[in-house]
Amino acid sequence: MIYLGIDGCRAGWLAVSSEYDSSFSCEIHSSLEKLLEELPEKHQVLIDIPIGLPKTEPRLCDRLARQKLGPRRSSVFSPPCREALFTKDYREACQINETLLGKKLSIQTWNICPKIQEADLLFQNHEGLIPLWKEAHPELAFQAFNKGDFLKQSKKSLEGRLERKTILRKFFKKIDPWFDQEHKDFSSKFAAADDLLDALVLCIAATERYSSLKFLPDLPKSDETGLPMQICYPGFKS
């Protein structure tokens, strides 16, 4: 069994993988389809991307995630409805989303729409990926591995990276040399430091070695295509 944590990055998709031991490997893939082609049949993925998409009201899982994250709630964005997602014009997408969901799209959400589109097409074309691939949120995973305590620093800051590395060091003692080398290798390929830590924490959570996965909400709501609108996070065991 191979376990992966996947996070979007400027060059495509950053994947950290493990075969359920203390070693982790890191690769950048240009597309999710190409990444999937390289995976063995037995795998488990946690990916930081919306899977099920809203139709007439915002997703409950996003609201519950914000409540759980407290001061870090701004890290959870509202994904667009599918009609707005596949619109090529930003203003038109805002109008559609406001009509159906009561809210325009932020420019930050619009900028990652191509990745949401790519993920949505992947799940539409490969029905068997659910439940092998689950939607997750790195900040929920970090908070869970921090025994539920809120993180104090932004992941974009040096202090935030140090805070998150301290949390992960409990599960991966060699994180410092590993991080330094991987960041050196991949920073030139447009993967940021926080992308690497986000993918790593999701990989650790995916193994369920230190935690059993919990879900927001407990019972999934499905979107119009049958995809679950549910975010998973680790329930810390010790």
Secondary structure, 3 states (H helix, E strand, C coil): CEEEEEEEECCEEEEEEECCCCCCEEEEECCHHHHHHCCCCCEEEEECCCCCCCCCCCCHHHHHHHHHHHHHHHHCCCCCCHHHHCCCCHHHHHHHHHHHHCCCCCHHHHHCHHHHHHHHHHHHHCHHHCCCEEEECHHHHHHHHCCCCCCCCCCCCHHHHHHHHHHHHCCCCCHHHHHHHHHHHHHHHCCCHHHHHHHHHHHHHHHCCCEEEEEEEEEEEECCCCCEEEEEEEEECC
